[in-house]
Amino acid sequence: MKISNTLFFLFSFFLSHANEGVLSGKITSGGYPVPFAFCAIETLKMAATADEHGHFYLDGLPEGHHHLSITSLGYLPQNLEVFVSKNKPAQLEIELEEAPFSLNAVVVSGTRTERRRLNNPVAVNVLTSATFQVTQSNTLSEGLCFQPGLRMETDCQTCNYTQLRMNGLGGAYSQILIDNRPVFTSLMSLYGLEQIPASQIERVEVVKGGGSVLYGSNAIAGTVNVITKMPAENTWSITGNSALIDGQTADHFFNGNAAIINKEKTAGISLFSSHRNRREYDANADGFSEMPMLRNNSFGFKTYLKPNGQHRLQLNGWSINEFRRGGNAFDLPADRADQSEERSQQVWIGGADYTFTPKDGKTGLNAYFAAQQTARRHYTGIDHSDGWGNTKSSTLTGGLQVNRRLDFWKRRNTFTLGIEHQHDDTFDEIEAYNYLIDQVTDLTGLFLQSDWDILPKLTLLSGVRFNKHNFVDKIIATPRLSALYKPVENLQLRASWAQGFKAPQAFETDLHIAFAGGSVSLIQISPDLREETSNSYTFSLDFNRPKATHIFGFTLDAFRTRLLNAFVLEENGSDANGNMLLLRKNGGHSTVQGLTLEGRFNYDQKVQLETGMTLQSTRFDNPVAWSLEIPGTKKYLRTPNHYGFFTLLFLPENKLNGSLSGVYTGRMDVPHFAGASGVERDLLFRSPDFWEMNCKLNYRLHLHSMETDLEFSAGVQNIFNAYQSDFDSGKYRDSNYIYGPARPRAVFVGLKFGVF
């Protein structure tokens, strides 16, 4: 009886599973595996999650046709009809397309090797070209504020020079890279972020904190790596955008892009050009501009050659020509105006990058060279003064890097050994003001790094960089350590510690001359200035959960940076001509610390939300005497404790789509020097907070007869006109008394035509 029951059970089990089959496969994107994708057959209520190599497996499926849905964070969902046979397991190769906002894209920042973002021990945020488009960000500076922990700041009412603040620290603490190379000099930092058109950018990779030793020791706040467009397929486009600022000032952009590759995809070239023309804008009708006149022309190319799978040569070149003029009397020469700043500059950037990878794939060599040259003719003056000056700046950088992959206890470990040298020569002079910066710096870095997958769920990135700067007598070692731990498939924990230093040299703010109280303010470098050092700590929790119809996730970042012998600017009297003198000196120690919370949600590619908010504290140990008239302060000036952003996109894959976006800037302490009408003494002003809201609509039409696309766009930037309302008036204004959003309300329209 028992034997009969057993035979009956086995027979029933066989019959019940005789018609069942197996479905398995591998999920990739761009040749790279997509880990932890969610695979579901909704009608059967059966699902599986791919492993870290993109492999998935579903068994116990009834024979027949089924609808399989694949979703993964950062990729467009894919629905397939598959046939499952009881006799032969079904094996699939599934290629996913990256979503407009990819959260698991291939990145190179942090390790200079291609890795998926969620597998990178260094946290990398990616700002894609799609973000620039939906937020109507025409330049790099306009788009950077749509990243967590980043804030763009306008620092001059007359010329509108800008700086990037990352995790509360000023622009000099962030390293800006162009295609992985440090050619973005202090002089370029004054206006360069606004000079780079968004149409030329493929993506921007942002690393907050020290991260990797492969990048410079001055990357204390973090690194921004601007990746220009690489040819991937044959495309071309012509774009025009026009905006009307506050109903009175026109701002026109015209861009052209083209990419050509051969059939074998072993060679290609991208070409891009841009033209901008903006009139001056006067916010308070006093006859003096709050936004300068701009004329900008840029042209560039990027090309590659891959004769085989082992060798790759990449070349790029770029030119920027800009005229910028603020003040009054725009129909007269600058030195005939009551107050004026004028900048005419030509920038050339170029580079070459060679990569060799042997067939075994275990060893790699990368050699690179990049250069930048800037020539500038400028004027800064009041009451027809002779404030003309000349600037010459050049940068040469080159390096060699060798990667070697070894197995330690059957776990991958990639060692990187490299050397990099950067030479920077800056000459800036205004004879009438006895102003001169004649500075040549040489910085050599030797670095060693280990990228070790210690355990399946634990990766450790460790290294040290030895730095020799010609302004510092000793060699300074800057060790850095990062770790990635994935306790479960949708959660990543990261922690890092980094040391850095800044040499006692002139920085971007030192190359800018401001107006205050009927004179100009000049920055001097203390002869006793010594290097500034730092210790930075970051910790992040990154959670992402893909489902069949939606994807959601969040990131929590905690950061703390301790600056030793921090650089400060203090008022230091006046010169024989009555010009204000500011002294750059060491001001003791300071601490920046805070939290950044980032959230993201996508529902079936119909609604997509990304948002971030930073809460921080910034303090010096000792008060900084920025004015001789009032007591000093321990708080960082012009630095809000709260700031954030959001982007909300509707129907991103439809012909008609729309977006809302916004940038929040909290209250901050802004210095205000006396001299302008109604300003009798220096004061520290507490600014209001601002919500800058934007909206945009796009409609895309395919012209079948021409096999081209036509896209229309329209919208409003700064819908509620959140803008500073208390600018100084007249020629004796304090030009540094400026805060909040960079522009008032603007209505825009756009047209894009081509194959894109």
PyMOL commands that set and color helices and strands:
alter all, ss='L'
color gray80, all
select helices_A, chain A and resi 2-17+42-44+117-119+129-134+140-144+171-173+186-195+198-200+334-336+431-433+508-511
alter helices_A, ss='H'
color red, helices_A
select strands_A, chain A and resi 20-29+32-33+38-41+46-49+55-62+64-71+78-84+90-95+106-107+115-116+125-128+150-154+162-166+174-178+201-208+222-228+235-245+249-261+267-278+293-305+311-327+339-356+363-382+388-408+411-430+435-455+458-469+476-485+491-502+514-516+519-525+532-546+550-564+567-574+580-586+590-603+607-624+633-635+642-650+656-665+669-672+683-686+690-703+708-717+746-755
alter strands_A, ss='S'
color yellow, strands_A
deselect
rebuild
show_as cartoon
